[in-house]
Amino acid sequence: MPFENLRTHKKLLVLDGKVAFIRGLNIGDENRYSQNPPVPVRDLHFRFEGPVVTQLVEALSNDWHFLTGENLPASKWCAEVSPAGSAVARTVTSGPDQDIEKAEMALHQAINSAKSSIVIMTPYFLPDERLSAALEFAAWRGVNVNIIVPEASDHALVDWAVHAHVAPLLAAGCHIWKHPPPFEHSKIVLVDYLWTFLGSANWDRRSLRINSEMNMEVYDRELAQSLKRDRLGKPLRHLTAADINARSTARKSAMRPHVCFFHTFKANSFALLRTVRCASQGTAR
């Protein structure tokens, strides 16, 4: 839906009430890397098993009722799910309703609780002043803050906006890295390599305030360490204050007017899949 807000940005697939797939991968032929897309996108998807799947079914059921007025009976859509592993997880829904700012508050709590490290990977990094300040304070108290964004996303305006507002973060001691092509669409947050936040939400006001999003927080060191190896083991370009200051006026003027419109761009992608087997679920936020 081009140019529209107040939309459902969630990506969720539940099978037999026992297995769920969640994160940021869209479903469509245009997302198939086998089709040799002109603009490939790299993504990361998660498969969940265990009691937390029940929370995802409930979230899906609530959305269905909101859109259609139909109640999905739990006896038909929810299954008896036993613990499937050692991870502890819970869903974090957010949207412009009773769920407003839930994802943002979860991020604030995690950032303010960080003791040693924060890693953020997002295709669009445009946090508001509160989240930016939380990251700056974390860096000032000695937390190693690393933010990974694409070298070039599918929105040129967003790329320029990232450069325009990260100088205070760099001055505070945060590290910003550019991921080389293909366009990295993964959305994950790692805190102390123990807590993982994943789902559909981007780091911008539109995603955290206006759209309806589905996210998950997972306490599992093995998952966080595997994501560290997979995502931080790539060659990245360090963005510095000198890079920000070196942007030429000529390059700024090269921005074309039509890129100023946000639109839904379903790029072709290839995704990696992670399986998370959960022992228990926390209370859904």
Secondary structure, 3 states (H helix, E strand, C coil): CCCCCCCECCCEEEECCCEEEEECCCCCHHHCHHHCCCCEEEEEEEEEECCHHHHHHHHHHHHHHHHHCCCCCHHHHCCCCCCCCCEEEEEEEECCCCCCCHHHHHHHHHHHHCCCEEEEECCCEECCHHHHHHHHHHHHCCCEEEEEEECCCCCHHHHHHHHHHCHHHHHHCCEEEEECCCEECCCEEEECCCEEEEECCCEEHHHHHHCEEEEEEEECHHHHHHHHHHHHCCCCEEECHHHHHCCCHHHHCCCCHHHHCCCCCCCEEEEEEEEEEEEEECCCC
